Each structure stands twice: as structure tokens, then as C-alpha cells.
Amino acid sequence: MQRQCEPQEAPDPLQQALGLSPGFSFVQFRSRSPLNADSVWHVLLERHQQRLTVKRLDKAQDNLRRLFEATFRLANKVGFASMTLRDLSQATGLSMGGLYGYINSKDDIAAMIEDMVRLLIHTSAHWFTDLANPQQRLVAALRGHAFMTEQLQPWFYFVFMESRMLSESQRQVAKSAELQFQENLCAFIQAAGVTDSPAARMLTIHSAALLQDWVIKRWKYRQLGIPVETFADSVASLVLQRVSSLAP
């Protein structure tokens, strides 16, 4: 008796390989990335629609954008811990009742930001799997992360700078996202030839710290006139040199 084919789940468009050639530019990455400064709001609404009590979803995406962009500005100015919902109401032009249609408290905002960063880290691990050469995959992962944080810098900056002021459970979420990125990067480094596990992990930690510097202290690169592509090239070159010295 012939067995019927089981229906297969449609592939997640966020996790599909981007089909970029090695050495892709920031413009090329931005055109292929499924999560960027524009599409992030649609994904945010899709993932957290169940939280909302507003009835007009046609305006929800625009209001979410206003809410989160105001949060990023206020967090940079006064700190997320000092920011109040009344501050948000004034900054967005939404009434207090309007705000409660989207969030119950500031913790909801932090949770959604952390969820988006965690999603970015999870999905980006799949974006360069179509590159056959393991060193090219490593370089692409480094470049892709730098370009991704350039597109969505406020999201990553918030998680790095504000997570220490959040609740213990949310701090653990932020830590798990960072550790997940390091696990993904370590797998690329080991595949590129660093078979010694402690050495691979140490290189991973150093590489992640370099990439985080672009997020946290991007002002100093602007001051020097260094674009994100030059930064990404430099990080990739340093990491590849270290891989070559560690590979058996």
C-alpha cells in the first residue's frame, strides 16, 4: 500500500539563505535581509498581536513604531528605568488609554525588544548556509552581524545598555540571546578550522566583543569616518588571521 505524502511545513522566510556572494556589500545585504529597519515593525506586530487590545490593526503598526522609537530616544536621554508611561504618552502623542492598548507596563516593551533581538540572532544563523566554503561562511556571519546591528542599532543598543536595569527574568533572556549568538559564531569558527574547543570559544568571545563595540560606541567610528563595511572587513580580517594561526 502506497504511503501518502505528509504535508510539509512551509519554510520560514526569515531563516532562508540570503543567496549573497562572498564579500557582499551593506547595500546588497540590506536588499536581501528579511529583517531590516522597515520590515521589523510588521514582524513585531505579527509576533505580539495577541498582546494588543486595540481594535484597529491597520494603525497598530504605525503606533508601535512611534512607541518603540520614542522608547529608544527616552532610554538614551533619561534611562529606561527613569522613563515613565506618561513620558511615552507625551513623546508619542498617544493618550494613556491609547498606550494601554499596546502595553500594560514598561516591562512589556523590554520583553518585545528582547524577543526581537533574540529572533534576529536565531534567524541570522541560517542566512549564509548556502556558502560552501567554511571560511566564507564565517566571514559572511561576521559581516552579516555587523550589517544587521547597523540596520537595527537601537534594538541591540537597548539590550546591551538597559538589560542590567531590568528584572532578573528579563536579564536572563538578554544573557541567553548573547550566549546564543556566541554559540552560533563558535560553530562557524570551528567549521573554519579551529578544532581546539577552548581556543575556538576564546576567539568567539573576542570576536563578539569587537562586534559589540560597533553597537555600543559607534560614535567613535563616525568621528573617524569609518563606515560599517570597513569595520566589518577589519573584524573579518583579524578573525581569519587568528583562525589560520589556530588551525592544525
C-alpha positions, 0 to 999 in steps of 0.5 A: 500500500502506497504511503501518502505524502505528509504535508510539509511545513512551509519554510520560514522566510526569515531563516532562508539563505540570503543567496549573497556572494562572498564579500557582499556589500551593506547595500546588497545585504540590506536588499536581501535581509528579511529583517531590516529597519522597515520590515521589523515593525510588521514582524513585531506586530505579527509576533505580539498581536495577541498582546494588543487590545486595540481594535484597529490593526491597520494603525497598530503598526504605525503606533508601535513604531512611534512607541518603540522609537520614542522608547529608544530616544527616552532610554538614551536621554533619561534611562529606561528605568527613569522613563515613565508611561506618561513620558511615552504618552507625551513623546508619542502623542498617544493618550494613556488609554491609547498606550494601554492598548499596546502595553500594560507596563514598561516591562512589556516593551523590554520583553518585545525588544528582547524577543526581537533581538533574540529572533534576529540572532536565531534567524541570522544563523541560517542566512549564509548556509548556502556558502560552501566554503567554511571560511566564507561562511564565517566571514559572511556571519561576521559581516552579516552581524555587523550589517544587521546591528547597523540596520537595527542599532537601537534594538541591540543598543537597548539590550546591551545598555538597559538589560542590567536595569531590568528584572532578573527574568528579563536579564536572563533572556538578554544573557541567553540571546548573547550566549546564543549568538556566541554559540552560533559564531563558535560553530562557524569558527570551528567549521573554519578550522579551529578544532581546539574547543577552548581556543575556538570559544576564546576567539568567539568571545573576542570576536563578539566583543569587537562586534559589540563595540560597533553597537555600543560606541559607534560614535567613535567610528563616525568621528573617524569616518569609518563606515560599517563595511570597513569595520566589518572587513577589519573584524573579518580580517583579524578573525581569519588571521587568528583562525589560520594561526589556530588551525592544525 
